[in-house]
Amino acid sequence: MSAAEHEAITSSEYIKHHLTNLTYGQLPDGTWGFAHNGAEAAQMGFWAINVDTMGWSLFLGLVFFLIFRSVAKKVTSDAPTGLQNVVEAAVEFVDSNVKSMFPYKNTMIAPLALTILVWVFFMNAMDLIAIDLLPEIAKLVGVSLGADPHAVFFKVVPSTDPNITLGMAFVVFILILWFSITQKGLLGFLKELTLHPFSSSNPIVQTLFIPVNLVLELPGLIAKPVSLGLRLFGNLYAGEIIFILIAIMIGANLVLGFFGISLQIIWALFHILIIALQAFIFMVLTIVYMSMAYQTEEQH
């Protein structure tokens, strides 16, 4: 279902098709299979899986692993290749950010930050591929297997799926809780939630402040992973919609098509900055949250 075919369908149907995931789960009749539309996918419930999102996420994670592993095995100081220079630049960039924002000892933080930066960048960069290219290939494969062409959905940008962005943010949240408790102790972590921001030397007054402090601090703690995941999702989702709207413009007529092609080039160049910035922000906030998890009561 390409942009050129949007005359046969409405623009809203074209947009909806591009924003619907290829979802596998339990169908209303009790059998398991792929959803034929967004409403059917929503009815599948918690155990449904967005196959396209998961597949591209794992594939891009594997690409990241293989590239960095290959460079690490062939690293040389004599005449480094261009790829080695890029990888070394990324590693040094992450290392400098971790050292400046995380003044503690933890050998996991730098690899975690590097993984987030590169993996999120790779997922975001899928937005730069022609909007109809991979979905059209998926449609041809689906039709060859006997599927309805209008029911072959295929989203190629994992970070436009909140399941991925919030899933990554949830992992960061678990690490925040883990390091907060291991570094401060369970009692220290609970004190952090219940004895700030209001405190008193009077035990009775301080006891009265506990529920107030908990109400103020707990939403802030929960907001960290939510804002982390939704920020990435919102920016990439909006960018994807703009690409889809430009594709509709290109398929409308000659005048709008010429304008749409020019607009697409401009937006793609600008979007390169967005995808890099969003990966960087996700990495930086993760480092900052890890640093905050290490901060003791005296450092607040």
Secondary structure, 3 states (H helix, E strand, C coil): CCHHHCCCCCHHHHHHHHCCCCEEEECCCCCEEECCCHHHHHHCCCCCEEHHHHHHHHHHHHHHHHHHHHHHHHCCCCCCCHHHHHHHHHHHHHHHHHHHHCCCCCCCHHHHHHHHHHHHHHHHHHHHCCCCHHHHHHHHHHHHCCCCHHHCCCCCCHHHCHHHHHHHHHHHHHHHHHHHHHHHHHHHHHHHHHCCCCCCCCHHHHHHHHHHHHHHHHHHHHHHHHHHHHHHHHHHHHHHHHHHHHHHHHCCCHHHHHHHHHHHHHHHHHHHHHHHHHHHHHHHHHHHHHHHHHCCHHHC
